[in-house]
Amino acid sequence: MTSTDTPRRRATSLVRAGLARSPNNETAEALYLNSGFVFNSAAEAEAAFKGKNDVYMYSRYGNPTVSVFENRLAALEGAEMCRATATGMAAVFASLACQLRTGDRVVAARELFGSCHHIVAKILPTWGIETEFVKGTDLAAWEAALSRPAKAVLLESPSNPMLDLVDISAVADMAHSAGALVIVDNVFATPLFQRPLALGADIVVYSATKHIDGHGRCLGGAVLASKAWMTESFIPFYRNTGPSMSPFNAWVMAKSLETLELRVDRMSATAATVADCLAAHPDVLQVRYPGRTDHPQHALATRQMTGFGSLVTMEVRGGKENAFAVLDALDVIDLSNNLGDAKSLACHPATTTHSKLPVAERLDCDITDGVIRLSIGLEHPDDLTEDLAQALAKMP
């Protein structure tokens, strides 16, 4: 069940792509909360299970509400097919597990979200899969790692939390020469600001919990790729292991896509303002924001992205003690490990999202004890900069 919508401009696709009204002709997308579906005959059921007809069978396999979300996101991404998952981590894990076998090899950027790092470092090796981490910003390291065969490459760009970028086109060329498919976690950029498939990636994954929902309500994820790969590799794994998204969550996500552009554009504009304000503060050692010219990979960001996102990362003097003082003094901005929310959020990656990484690896990714990650929401920019200013003033 793939989208057959006529291509539309982005704003229109966000509202109308994948829309499939029932015979009742409802204005909003219908919500199908049922787990199963009935067949008109035993022969129809037999044909469905043989894959000879395209009907809904069971909501673990597919559901009309989930299809609306999948088709809408596929249209936005420019992907042939999408499958929604229960969480973002389910999307990452399933995109790897569905194609890997004992003896295969995976190369991953070192700068990964903590749980993604755990999958590559801890889980895959127990299956007899060789894994290797490289510094994502170092093309020479990628070249060396991909000088011999590999099955999959996993990266996120911009990375969590230091907003490092990977040259997706260059890595994709090297990966394909090594026989690997490239999986890009595109959460921070969102489908609005970066198109990994157009840059040469093979598979894109999302935590829809983040900007796509954008209101801290529902968990969800998505995997997008070619119809051939989805059909041959992903869907058999998906149908038989059950990481599917609930219809209710899919309904929320589909409705949230309608305002994604409005929210993310506003949040990103505010993030740029916040980044500039923090960069001028004497107690802030560094600010990472891809849109600033002092970002180490600003040139790549302007070439690879069409916008710079809602995340800002700063490092304050004094390490953990001062970082905690700032976080505890925030009034408008909430403390949370989530991101992409309408409300601005802050976290201390070294003790939360990346706390399970060995210290040496964490520091090699520049995640010091003074690093604070900010997810900028929809509040007025002045309220956020004033909140950060008063919080920074509370440092010892």
C-alpha positions as CSV (number, residue, x, y, z in Angstrom):
1,M,0.0,0.0,0.0
2,T,2.1,2.8,-1.3
3,S,1.2,6.4,-2.0
4,T,-0.1,7.1,-5.5
5,D,-0.7,10.8,-4.9
6,T,0.2,13.2,-7.7
7,P,3.3,15.1,-6.5
8,R,2.5,18.3,-4.8
9,R,4.4,21.2,-3.3
10,R,5.6,20.5,0.2
11,A,3.1,22.5,2.2
12,T,0.2,20.8,0.3
13,S,1.7,17.3,0.7
14,L,2.0,17.9,4.5
15,V,-1.8,18.4,4.6
16,R,-3.1,16.2,1.9
17,A,-0.7,13.4,0.9
18,G,-2.0,9.9,1.7
19,L,-5.5,11.1,2.5
20,A,-7.9,8.2,2.0
21,R,-11.4,9.0,3.0
22,S,-13.9,6.3,4.0
23,P,-17.3,6.1,2.3
24,N,-18.5,8.6,5.0
25,N,-16.3,11.3,3.4
26,E,-15.0,12.7,6.7
27,T,-12.9,15.9,6.6
28,A,-10.2,14.7,9.0
29,E,-8.5,11.4,8.6
30,A,-10.5,8.5,9.9
31,L,-9.2,6.6,13.0
32,Y,-9.3,2.8,12.6
33,L,-8.7,1.4,16.1
34,N,-9.5,-2.2,15.2
35,S,-6.9,-4.9,15.4
36,G,-8.2,-7.1,12.6
37,F,-10.3,-7.1,9.4
38,V,-12.8,-9.5,7.9
39,F,-12.7,-11.2,4.5
40,N,-15.6,-11.5,2.1
41,S,-14.7,-15.2,1.4
42,A,-12.3,-17.9,2.3
43,A,-10.8,-17.6,-1.1
44,E,-10.1,-13.8,-0.5
45,A,-8.4,-14.7,2.8
46,E,-6.2,-17.3,1.1
47,A,-5.3,-14.8,-1.7
48,A,-4.4,-12.2,0.9
49,F,-2.1,-14.5,2.8
50,K,-0.4,-15.5,-0.5
51,G,0.1,-11.8,-1.2
52,K,-2.1,-11.9,-4.3
53,N,-4.4,-9.1,-3.3
54,D,-3.8,-5.8,-1.5
55,V,-6.2,-5.8,1.4
56,Y,-5.8,-5.1,5.1
57,M,-5.5,-8.3,7.1
58,Y,-4.3,-7.4,10.6
59,S,-3.1,-4.1,12.1
60,R,0.3,-5.6,12.8
61,Y,0.7,-5.9,9.1
62,G,-1.1,-2.7,8.0
63,N,-3.9,-0.4,9.0
64,P,-5.7,2.3,7.1
65,T,-4.9,5.0,9.6
66,V,-1.2,4.0,9.8
67,S,-1.2,4.0,5.9
68,V,-2.2,7.6,5.9
69,F,0.7,8.6,8.0
70,E,3.2,6.3,6.1
71,N,2.1,7.7,2.7
72,R,2.1,11.3,3.9
73,L,5.7,10.9,5.3
74,A,6.8,9.1,2.2
75,A,5.6,11.9,0.0
76,L,7.4,14.5,2.1
77,E,10.6,12.5,2.1
78,G,10.5,11.6,-1.6
79,A,10.6,7.9,-0.7
80,E,8.9,5.0,-2.5
81,M,7.7,3.4,0.7
82,C,7.5,4.0,4.4
83,R,6.7,1.7,7.3
84,A,5.8,3.2,10.7
85,T,7.2,1.7,13.8
86,A,6.3,1.8,17.5
87,T,9.4,3.9,18.4
88,G,12.4,5.5,16.8
89,M,14.6,2.9,18.2
90,A,12.4,0.2,16.8
91,A,13.0,1.8,13.4
92,V,16.8,1.9,13.8
93,F,17.0,-1.7,15.1
94,A,14.6,-3.1,12.5
95,S,16.4,-1.4,9.6
96,L,19.6,-3.2,10.7
97,A,18.3,-6.5,11.9
98,C,16.2,-7.2,8.9
99,Q,19.3,-7.3,6.6
100,L,22.2,-8.6,8.8
101,R,23.4,-12.1,9.1
102,T,26.3,-13.8,11.0
103,G,29.6,-12.8,9.4
104,D,28.3,-9.5,8.1
105,R,30.1,-6.2,8.9
106,V,28.7,-2.8,9.9
107,V,30.5,0.5,9.9
108,A,28.9,3.3,12.0
109,A,29.7,6.8,12.9
110,R,31.0,7.1,16.5
111,E,28.7,10.1,17.1
112,L,25.4,8.2,17.7
113,F,22.6,8.5,20.2
114,G,23.3,6.3,23.2
115,S,20.8,3.5,22.4
116,C,22.0,3.4,18.7
117,H,25.6,3.1,19.9
118,H,24.5,0.2,22.2
119,I,22.9,-1.7,19.3
120,V,26.1,-1.5,17.2
121,A,28.6,-1.9,20.1
122,K,26.7,-4.5,22.3
123,I,23.9,-6.3,20.5
124,L,25.1,-6.9,16.9
125,P,28.5,-8.5,18.0
126,T,26.6,-11.1,20.0
127,W,25.1,-12.3,16.7
128,G,28.5,-12.7,15.1
129,I,28.4,-9.4,13.3
130,E,31.6,-7.4,13.0
131,T,31.2,-3.7,13.9
132,E,33.5,-0.8,13.5
133,F,33.1,2.8,14.6
134,V,34.7,5.8,12.8
135,K,34.8,9.5,13.5
136,G,31.9,10.7,11.4
137,T,33.5,13.9,10.3
138,D,36.7,12.2,9.1
139,L,36.3,11.1,5.4
140,A,39.7,9.4,5.6
141,A,38.5,7.3,8.4
142,W,35.4,6.3,6.4
143,E,37.6,5.5,3.4
144,A,39.8,3.2,5.5
145,A,36.9,1.4,7.2
146,L,35.1,1.0,3.8
147,S,38.2,-0.3,2.0
148,R,36.9,-3.8,2.6
149,P,33.3,-5.2,2.3
150,A,30.5,-4.2,4.6
151,K,26.8,-4.8,4.7
152,A,25.5,-1.6,6.3
153,V,26.6,1.9,7.3
154,L,24.8,3.7,10.1
155,L,25.1,7.4,10.8
156,E,23.2,10.4,12.1
157,S,23.7,13.9,10.8
158,P,23.6,16.3,12.5
159,S,24.6,14.2,15.4
160,N,23.2,14.0,18.9
161,P,24.2,16.1,20.9
162,M,27.2,17.9,19.3
163,L,25.6,18.6,15.9
164,D,28.5,17.2,14.0
165,L,27.8,16.5,10.3
166,V,28.6,13.6,8.1
167,D,29.2,14.2,4.4
168,I,26.4,11.9,3.3
169,S,27.1,11.9,-0.4
170,A,30.8,11.1,0.0
171,V,30.1,8.3,2.6
172,A,27.4,6.9,0.4
173,D,29.7,6.6,-2.6
174,M,32.3,4.8,-0.4
175,A,29.7,2.6,1.2
176,H,28.2,1.5,-2.1
177,S,31.7,0.6,-3.4
178,A,32.1,-1.6,-0.3
179,G,28.7,-3.3,-0.9
180,A,26.9,-1.5,2.0
181,L,23.6,0.2,2.3
182,V,23.6,3.5,4.0
183,I,21.1,4.2,6.9
184,V,20.7,7.8,7.9
185,D,19.0,8.9,11.2
186,N,17.6,12.2,10.0
187,V,15.9,13.2,13.2
188,F,17.7,16.4,13.9
189,A,17.5,17.8,10.4
190,T,13.9,16.6,9.9
191,P,12.6,15.8,6.3
192,L,12.2,19.5,5.8
193,F,15.9,20.4,6.0
194,Q,17.7,17.4,4.6
195,R,16.9,14.7,2.0
196,P,19.3,11.8,2.6
197,L,17.9,9.7,-0.2
198,A,18.6,12.4,-2.7
199,L,22.2,12.6,-1.3
200,G,22.8,8.9,-1.9
201,A,21.5,7.2,1.2
202,D,19.5,4.0,0.9
203,I,17.4,4.1,4.1
204,V,16.2,6.9,6.3
205,V,14.9,6.4,9.8
206,Y,13.1,8.7,12.2
207,S,12.0,8.9,15.7
208,A,8.5,10.4,15.0
209,T,8.3,11.1,18.7
210,K,10.4,14.2,18.1
211,H,9.5,16.9,15.6
212,I,6.9,14.9,13.7
213,D,4.7,14.6,16.7
214,G,6.2,17.7,18.2
215,H,4.0,17.9,21.3
216,G,5.4,15.2,23.6
217,R,2.3,13.0,23.2
218,C,3.1,9.8,21.4
219,L,6.0,7.4,20.6
220,G,6.6,6.4,17.1
221,G,9.2,5.8,14.4
222,A,9.5,5.4,10.6
223,V,11.7,3.6,8.1
224,L,11.7,4.9,4.5
225,A,13.5,3.3,1.5
226,S,12.9,1.9,-2.0
227,K,9.9,-0.3,-2.6
228,A,12.2,-3.2,-3.6
229,W,14.3,-3.1,-0.4
230,M,11.2,-2.6,1.8
231,T,9.4,-5.5,0.1
232,E,12.4,-7.9,0.0
233,S,14.2,-7.1,3.3
234,F,12.2,-5.0,5.7
235,I,8.5,-6.0,5.5
236,P,9.0,-9.7,6.1
237,F,11.0,-8.8,9.3
238,Y,8.4,-6.1,10.2
239,R,5.4,-8.4,9.8
240,N,6.8,-11.3,11.8
241,T,8.5,-9.4,14.7
242,G,5.8,-6.8,15.3
243,P,7.4,-3.4,15.8
244,S,4.3,-1.7,14.2
245,M,2.9,1.7,15.2
246,S,-0.6,1.8,16.9
247,P,-3.4,3.3,14.8
248,F,-4.0,6.0,17.4
249,N,-0.4,7.2,17.4
250,A,-0.4,7.1,13.6
251,W,-3.5,9.3,13.6
252,V,-1.8,11.8,15.9
253,M,1.4,11.8,13.8
254,A,-0.5,12.3,10.5
255,K,-2.3,15.3,12.0
256,S,1.0,16.7,13.3
257,L,2.6,16.5,9.9
258,E,0.1,19.2,8.8
259,T,1.8,21.7,11.0
260,L,5.4,20.4,10.8
261,E,6.7,23.1,8.5
262,L,5.1,25.9,10.5
263,R,6.5,24.6,13.8
264,V,10.0,23.6,12.6
265,D,10.6,26.8,10.6
266,R,9.6,28.9,13.7
267,M,11.7,26.8,16.1
268,S,14.7,26.9,13.8
269,A,14.6,30.7,13.5
270,T,14.4,31.0,17.3
271,A,17.3,28.5,17.6
272,A,19.5,30.7,15.5
273,T,18.7,33.7,17.7
274,V,19.4,31.7,20.9
275,A,22.7,30.4,19.5
276,D,23.9,33.9,18.6
277,C,23.0,35.1,22.1
278,L,24.8,32.2,23.9
279,A,27.9,32.7,21.7
280,A,28.3,36.2,23.1
281,H,28.1,35.1,26.7
282,P,31.5,35.1,28.5
283,D,30.7,31.9,30.5
284,V,29.9,29.8,27.4
285,L,33.0,28.1,26.1
286,Q,31.4,27.1,22.8
287,V,28.2,27.0,20.9
288,R,27.3,24.4,18.3
289,Y,24.7,25.4,15.7
290,P,25.1,24.4,12.0
291,G,23.8,27.7,10.8
292,R,26.6,29.7,12.5
293,T,29.8,30.4,10.5
294,D,31.9,29.2,13.5
295,H,30.4,25.7,13.3
296,P,33.3,23.4,12.2
297,Q,31.3,22.2,9.3
298,H,29.2,25.2,8.4
299,A,30.2,24.9,4.7
300,L,28.9,21.3,4.6
301,A,25.8,22.3,6.4
302,T,25.0,25.0,3.8
303,R,25.6,22.5,1.0
304,Q,23.8,19.5,2.5
305,M,20.9,21.1,4.4
306,T,18.3,23.7,3.5
307,G,17.8,24.7,7.1
308,F,19.7,24.2,10.4
309,G,17.2,22.8,12.8
310,S,15.9,23.5,16.3
311,L,18.8,22.1,18.4
312,V,21.5,24.2,19.9
313,T,24.4,22.8,22.0
314,M,26.6,24.8,24.4
315,E,29.4,24.1,26.7
316,V,29.7,26.1,29.9
317,R,32.8,26.7,32.0
318,G,33.1,24.7,35.2
319,G,32.0,21.3,34.0
320,K,29.2,19.3,35.6
321,E,28.7,21.5,38.6
322,N,28.1,24.6,36.6
323,A,26.1,22.8,34.0
324,F,23.8,21.5,36.7
325,A,23.5,24.9,38.2
326,V,22.3,26.3,34.9
327,L,19.9,23.5,34.3
328,D,18.4,23.8,37.8
329,A,18.0,27.6,37.4
330,L,16.0,27.4,34.2
331,D,12.4,28.7,34.6
332,V,10.9,28.7,31.1
333,I,12.9,25.8,29.6
334,D,12.1,22.4,31.0
335,L,14.5,19.6,31.8
336,S,13.9,16.6,29.6
337,N,15.8,14.2,27.5
338,N,13.2,14.5,24.7
339,L,13.6,17.0,21.8
340,G,11.7,18.5,18.9
341,D,8.8,19.5,21.2
342,A,6.8,22.7,21.1
343,K,8.1,23.4,24.5
344,S,11.8,24.2,24.9
345,L,13.8,21.5,26.6
346,A,17.3,21.1,28.0
347,C,19.4,18.1,29.1
348,H,22.9,17.2,30.3
349,P,24.0,14.5,27.8
350,A,26.9,13.2,29.8
351,T,24.6,12.1,32.6
352,T,21.5,11.2,30.6
353,T,21.3,10.4,26.9
354,H,25.0,9.4,26.5
355,S,25.7,8.3,30.1
356,K,26.2,4.7,29.1
357,L,29.1,5.5,26.7
358,P,32.6,4.8,28.1
359,V,34.0,8.1,29.2
360,A,36.9,8.0,26.7
361,E,34.4,7.5,23.8
362,R,32.1,10.2,25.1
363,L,35.0,12.7,25.4
364,D,36.2,11.7,21.9
365,C,32.8,12.9,20.7
366,D,33.4,16.2,22.5
367,I,30.6,15.5,25.0
368,T,32.2,17.0,28.1
369,D,30.7,17.5,31.5
370,G,30.0,21.1,30.6
371,V,27.8,20.3,27.6
372,I,24.1,21.2,27.6
373,R,21.8,20.3,24.8
374,L,18.9,22.7,24.1
375,S,15.8,21.8,22.0
376,I,14.2,25.1,21.1
377,G,10.4,25.3,21.0
378,L,7.8,27.8,20.1
379,E,8.1,30.2,23.0
380,H,9.0,33.9,22.2
381,P,12.8,34.2,21.5
382,D,13.2,36.9,24.1
383,D,11.7,34.7,26.9
384,L,14.2,32.0,26.1
385,T,17.3,34.2,25.9
386,E,16.3,35.9,29.1
387,D,15.8,32.6,30.8
388,L,19.2,31.4,29.7
389,A,20.8,34.6,30.7
390,Q,19.4,34.4,34.3
391,A,20.3,30.7,34.5
392,L,23.9,31.3,33.4
393,A,24.2,34.1,36.0
394,K,23.5,31.5,38.7
395,M,26.7,29.6,38.0
396,P,29.2,29.7,40.9
